[in-house]
Amino acid sequence: MPTPLEVLQIIFLIPILGGSIYSILSVWTTRNFFNKIIPEINATEKFHPPVTVLKPVRGIEKDLKSNLHTIAVQDWPEYQVIYSVQDPQDAAIPILQDIQLEIGSQKISVVIDNKEVGANGKVNNLLGAIAEARHDTIIISDSDTNLKPDYIKNIISPLSNPNVGCVCTLFKVKSAHQWFEKMELLTINADFIPSVIFATVTGASNACLGPSIAISRSTLEELGGLESLADYLVEDYELGRRVWTSGKKMLLLPYIIDVTVDLKSWQQWWTHQVYWDQNTYLARPWPFIATILIRAVPFAILFAMVRMGDLWGLGILGITVVLRLLTAGIILKNLKDTEGFESLYLLPLRDTFALIFWFLALTKRTVVWRGVKYKLINNGKMVPFIN
């Protein structure tokens, strides 16, 4: 009969093996995703609808002006950009006005509206912006995104197919200078995005990624409108869920945009990592819980510790870490992520911390969003936390 320590070693070997297999499969799914032809895209040269881009802004972020400026110089015949803030004293307003002055008020609008319908600050901000939208085709684009001139052309193209209800794009994090920003970058670029691609290619689940979404205003209204999303922590997932349950397609494009990471301290990184996992847990509880079975690196460390650092334990740990680094490096190369590749040495440490964040996401029922504390309730909703 096996001893308790032997049983523990067998238990630890399950996620080590599962995670290693998953890492290898993720390389295949990533390559498959970027090589595939999307039949839902039925664009023609005649499909050039006028577009309104909603850009919710709050405060000064790293590279804010250059990021916001990229949406104002798009290769698209007719579009409106609405920068929206809620606080009349927001420090970002002069930057928005500078861009408006440079590009022109016909294309650029600045909206200041403190509308508050629910607990989700981003949705509240968007409600002020969408009220000024002139066009039916809507793009929701986060303030920290850095966009190429062909961005609108790419994200709008699939909407020429009436079966496509909503489109979103992949994203990768950039401009990580501090060690904790590099850890954040690896969380997104080497873990989250490959998992989204894996789920999409295998059909395990759908994705709607909030930094970059295109949808018609009429479709949005059919799904309940922005107001109905105002109390959801993961409003992008809820929007996507409504799209694919309505019978329309939720399309994830093999087109990558850049998102600027902007963390001031390791404590902010820690809070954001827990928040990020809480997002995933609330959106897809059981798949998130099941990720315990593919967390190879931390369990390889535990395996080596249980075996008191003997040759077998250290050998398993070494093989696990090398395989993780190799497969992640291949994936980052597919994402054209040189920053992530240069920060790969931190990946085993990030994976180890990730197990802690996984546990906290399961147990914490509060979340801090932009400095405000909320209590999480059923169905992915949140309410302001009251002591």
Salt bridges, closest charged atoms under 4 A:
GLU40 OE2 - LYS249 NZ 3.34
GLU61 OE2 - ARG370 NH2 3.87
ASP98 OD2 - LYS65 NZ 3.88
GLU102 OE2 - HIS69 NE2 2.95
ASP113 OD2 - LYS115 NZ 3.04
ASP142 OD1 - LYS122 NZ 2.82
GLU181 OE2 - LYS62 NZ 3.01
GLU184 OE2 - HIS272 ND1 2.59
ASP191 OD1 - ARG324 NH2 3.77
ASP191 OD1 - ARG350 NH2 3.69
GLU235 OE2 - LYS122 NZ 3.69
GLU238 OE2 - ARG241 NH2 2.71
GLU238 OE2 - ARG242 NE 2.82
ASP258 OD1 - LYS172 NZ 2.80
ASP262 OD1 - LYS264 NZ 3.10
ASP310 OD2 - ARG307 NH2 2.88
ASP351 OD2 - ARG324 NE 2.66
ASP351 OD1 - ARG350 NH2 2.88
